Amino acid sequence: MKYKKLGAILTIFCMMVLIVLGCSNAAAPTSTPASGESGAKQAGKVTLRISWQTSPAGDKVNQELIESFKKTHPNVEFVVETAEAGKYPSKISMDVAANNVPDTFFYWRPEPSYGVDKFIQAGALADLSEIKNEAFFKDKFADYAVTTSTVNGKLYAIPTGYAFIMFLANKEIVDKLGLKLPETWEELVNLTNVAKAKGYIPWGVSTKPFASGWERPLGYVFDRFLTNKGEKGVLNAFAGKVPFNSPEGIAAAEHLRDLVAGKSAPDSTTLDDTQATSKYFNTEKAVLFINGTYSLPTIKPELLPKLVPLKFPTIPGAADNNPIQDKDLTEVAYVSSKAWADPVKKPVMLDWIKFLCSQEFSDAKVYKQQTLTPNQDLKLDSTKVAKILIDAKTIADPANQVKWPLSFANPERKEPFYSVYSEFWAGKYTGKEFAEKLQEIFYQK
């Protein structure tokens, strides 16, 4: 799931959360079922509220999964609460502020960008750490998925979906340009320059605020120079803790300018991701595509055999030139602290968590909803998914994880950033000027 443009509303709701739950979140006694005994055997009728962001594919799959769970738990009734993409974050924020959190819900990973850190601080979400060493959970998920689901040493989420960023080139166009697929930084920049000179659009992306794909070159380049982790890493820079006008920040901005400035379609600011793909990449007017695996359905099937996944190259002089991959959880499942503390609901919730960790759940997500699950042993069936996805996954899996650069940014700073970033793609700023703009927007002295 993608949740964009939460805005200032989170600030208001999170303040409400701290006030309301600080006064009313008294814990009830807990009860854990005996080993091997399910919640269905322990309780009479149990009603659970469950929530997710509505979508045609997601609604169908989630309803099917609920019905499957109920076959072994006939005493459980689910009350489904959904909201569309633009309204779902507000719905959850209001639920938390009103101390009326669904018993379980699918949402964004536990990071500040969407206020989940405030939900945790308020005590709205259950600490699920007791399951970490259980057989159904231990070693089930990729290390980065468990790390992302853990805050201050406590497990707060069950990983249910992830995506990685696919960096694809139309090899047929590259061949027509008389070039080879780029493996070095110089070759990649040269490809964009030659493509533009010969009438192609180098990047078939949207540069509209809150679009997904165009943020990724920024992340990769700044990850190279500032590194993704550590005190002076790019995440702390976007969180306002590290200055952008350092020599490393300016170097990153200058390299990024070489790669993207003036190299998207003239109307890219008016198109969303799907529209940009349809208008330019699917018509083979654009050479490069970059976006998450969730965007694969927007590429027309007959184009897929012409595409080749690329590694983001090393950059001479950069601090981190290890293989890196933007990959992370796009959906997790939470349990409310009230449901986890309820001696009737907790055994059922524990069975539900086990179900979320099952092969049945993973297969439904992957093959019916086209959402990857972060399972350690996830092997894609080549008869059910596109070959380009399998090929791209072989690049993504062994690479070091880097995170979406705005993961820890203050939501209120995103709009001014996107305005400047759009102008930067259009070629308005030098690298140094862009670094200074980032400094003005994000850095908190």
N, C-alpha and C positions, 0 to 999 in steps of 0.2 A: 504494500500500500504506500501511496505517496500522499503526504499531507503538506501542502504548500500554503503560504500566506496566512499565517495564524495572526500576525499583527499584534497590536497593543492590547487586544482583548485578553490575551493570556496574563498580562501583568495584573489586570483588574481581578480576573477570576482567581489567580494564584494567591492574591492578597486575601480574597474571601475564603479560600481554602484554609489558609493558616489560621484565620480567626475561628471559622466554624468548627473545623476538625480538632483544633487545639482545645476546644471546650467540650467536644462531645465524643471523641474517639476512644472511649473506654473499652478495654479488651474484655471479651467474654472468655470463659474457660474453654480450653481446647481439648479435643479428643481425637486420638489417632486410631484408625481401625487396626484390629489385630492382623498380624502377618498373614497374607493370603486371603483376607476377608474383604470383600468389596463393600463400597458404600451402599449399593443396592440391597445387600443382605442386612445391613445394619439399620436402615431407616425405612419409615413408611413413605408416603408421598412427599417429594421434595420439589419445590419450585425454584428454578434458577433464572436469573436475568442474565442475558448474554447480549453483547453489542459488537457491531463491526461497521465499517464504512461500506455503504451499499455500492454494488456494481453487479451487472448481470451475471457474469461468470462466478464472482465470489459469493453472491447470494445463493445461487443454485448449489454450489459445492458445499458451502457451510450448512445449508439445510439438509443435504444428503448425509453429511457427517453427523449431524445431530440425530437424524433418524437411525443411523447405524449404531451410535452410542446407546440410544434408547432400547435397542434390541436386547442388550444385556443389562439395561437399567430401566425397566418398564415403569418404575415408580417415579421417574424424573420427568418433570415438565419444564421446558425452556420457554421463557418469554423473550422474544427477539426484539431488540431495539436497534434500529439502523438510522443513519443519516448520510446524506450525500457528501462528496469530497469536501466541498467548501464549508460545510456546516458541522462535520463530524468532530473536529477538534474542539469547537465551541461546545458541542453537546457534552463531551466528556469533561471539559473544564467546569461546566455548570453542574454536572452530576457530582463532581468531586467537591465543588464549593458548597453544595447543598447537603453534603454527607449522604449522598444517595447513589453511590457508585454501583454499577452493575456487578453482579457476583463474579463474572469473568468477562473480559472484553479484549478484542484485538486492537492493537494501536501501534504507535511509533515506538521505536526503541527508547530506553530510558536515558535521554539526553536533554540538556537545557533548551535546545532549539524549539521544542514543543511543550515545554513546561513540565515534563515528567519528573524532573528533579524536585519541583515544588510539590507534586503529588506525593512523592516519597517522603519528603521532609514533613509533610502534614500527617503522615501515617495512614494514608488512604490505601496504599498497596501492600499486599502481604509479603512478608519475608519468607521466601520458599527455600531457604538454604538447607533445610532438613532433608530435601530430596537429592541433594547434589551427589551423594555417594550411593544412591539407590541404583540397582542394576538397569532399570529402564531409562535412567538419565545419564549416568556416568559413561563417558566416552561415546555418547550418542552424537554429540554435535561438535562442529569445528571449534577449535580453541578460541578463535576470535569471537564466535557467536556467544559462547559462555562468558567471556570477558566483557563483552558489550552488555550482556544481560545482568551483570553484577555491578553494584554500586556500593562503594565503601565496604567491600568484602562480603556483601549480602546479595543473594540471588533474588531478583525481583521479577524476572520475566522468563517465559518459555519461548525459545526461538521457534518461529513458525514459518518464516519466509525470508529469503535474502535475494540480493541481486548483485551482479558485478557489472562494471562498465565495459561494454563492448566497443573497441576501437577498430573500425572496419574500413577497408579500402576497396573500391571497385577496381579490380585488377585489370579488367578490360580497358578502362580509361587510362590507367597507369601505363599499360602497354602501348596505347595509341599515342601517349605523350613521349614515348621513347625512353621511359625511365624504368627502373626496377622498383620493387616494393621497398619502401624506406626501412632501413635498419638502424641508421644513425640519426642524430639530431640534424646534422647538416643536410642529409638526404630528405628528411621530413620537411624541413623549411623550404628546401629547393623544390620539392613536389608542389607545395602550396603556391610558390612563386610562378613556376612553369605553368601549372594548371590555370592560374589567373591570367597569365599572359596569353594563353591560347584559348581563352573564352569560356573556361569552365569555372564553376564556383568551387573553391577549395573545400569549404565546410558547409555541408547541407544541414545546417542547424538553425534553430530559432534563437534569436537574441532578445526575445521578449522577457521582461522581468518575470522571475519565478519559473522560467523554463528550466529543464533539467540538463540537457546535453552540453550546452555552452559553458557551464560551470566547470566541466571536467578538465579541459586543458589548463585552466587556472590552477586547479587542485594539483595536477601532476607537476606542473612547472614549479610552483611554490613548494611542493613537497620535496622536490629535488634540492632546492637551495636552502630552505629553512628546516627541512626534515619534518616528518609528520608528527613525531612524538618528542617528548622532552620539554624542558622549561622554555626553550626558545623556539619550539616547533610551530608549525603553521596553525594548528588548532588553537594554541594559546594566542597567536597573533589575531585571529579572527574573534577570539573571545575578549580582545582588548587588553591583553596582558603583555604583549610584546610589540615593539614598534615595527612599522613597515618600512620606514625610511632608513633602515640600516643598509650597509653595502650589499648584504645578501638579498634583502627585500627589493632593492633597486635593480639588482642583477636579474632577479626572477621576473620582475615586471618588464624589463627590457627584452628578455628572451621570449616572454609571452607575447609581446607586441610583434616581434618578428614572425611569430607563428600564426597569429589570428587577425591582426588589425587590417581592416579593409578586405577581409577574405571570406565574408559571408554574403548572402544575397542582399540586394539593396532594400528589399522589403522584409528582411528577416525579423525586424522589430515588431512587425504586425502579425506574425504567424506564431502559432504555438508549435510544440515539438512535432505533433502528428501532421500538421499542415505543412511544415517545412520539409519533412520527410517525403510527403506525398508530392509536393510541388517540385522539389529539386533533386532529392536523392533517388526516388523511384523513377523519375523521368531521365535519369542518368545525365543530369546537368551538373551534378555535384560529385566530387571524388571521394570525400571522407565523411564518415558517419561516426558519431560518438554519443552513446547514451546507454542506459541500463538495459539489462536483459528483458525487463518488463516492456521495453519498446520494440522488441523483435516483431510482434504481430503487425506493426505499422509498416514494415518493409514488405513489398509485394513478393510473393513466393517465387515468381519466375526470375527475380533478380538475385536471389540467394546464391545460386551456383557461381556467380561472378564475384562474390565477395570473399575477402581474405581477412582474418583477424590479425591485428598488428600488436606488437609489444610497444609500450611507450618507451622511447629510447633514452639512453643515458645522455646527459648534457655535460660537455667539457667544463670543468671548473666547479661543478655543483658539489654540494656536501654529501649527498646520498645518491649513489648511482647503482644501488642494488635493484633487482627486479621488484617492481611495486605494482600493486593492483588496487584500484578503488573498488572495494567490495564490502558490503555490510548488511546487517539485518534491515529489512524493509517492513517487517511485521513481527510483532511478538504478542504473546497472550499474557495478560495480567489476571490476578485474582485479587479481589478486594480483601482488605484486612478484616473486615466484618464477617465475610463469608468464611475465611480461613479460621476465624476464632469461634465460629458457630459449630457446636458439637454434632449437629445434624448434617449441616452442609459440608463440613470439611472432608469426611470420608468420600462423598460423591465428587467433590472438587479434586481430590487426590486421584480418583479413577479417571476423571476428565483429563488431568495432566498426563497420566499414563497414556491415554488415548492420543493426546497431542504428540506424544513421542513415538507413536506406533508407525509401522510401515504402511498400514492402511491410510493413515492421515497424510503421510508424505506422498504416497502415490496419487492420492486425490488432488493434492495441491499442485503437484508437478504436471500430471498428465491431463487433468480436467480443467484446472484453473491457470495452467502455464505459469505457476509461481514456484521458483526453486526453493527447496528447503535446505538448511545448512547442516545436513547430516554428514557425519564423517565418511560414511560408506555410500554416498549418493552416486550411483552410476546411471547415467541417462540411457534410455532405450532408443537406439538409433532408428527404430521403426516408428517411434512416436514423437520425436522432436527433430528439429532441423539440424543438419550436419554442422552448419556454421556455429550453432550454439555449443555443440560438443567440442568443436575445434577451439572456440574461444575459451571454453572452460579449462582446456588443457593448459592454456597460458595463465589463466586466473588462479587456478588452484595452488600451484607451488609458490607464487609470488607473495612478497610481504604485503600485508594489508595496509592500505592508507584509507583514511576516512574522508567523507564529504567535507570540504573545508569550512562550510558554514554550520557544521553540526553544533558548535558551541557558541555561535554568535548570538548576540542579543537580538530577538525578533524585531525590535523597533529599528534596528540599524540596517535591516535587509533592504528596505525600499530605497533609501538613499544610495546604498551600495549598487543595487541593480541599475539605477539611473546612470551612475558613473560608469559602470561596467559596460552598459550598452553603448555609451559614447566611446569608450575605449575600443570596443570591437569595430566601431565605425572609423577609427583612426584619429580621434580627436586629440588624444594625449600622447606625449612621449612616455617611455617607461618610467622615468623619474617622476614625471607629473602624476602618473597613475599611482605610484607608490605613495606620494604625498597625499593624494586623495584618500587612499585606504587608511593612511595614518589619521587623517581628519575624522573619518567616519567611525573607525573602530577603536583607536587607542585611547585608553582611559588612564590618565596620569595619576 
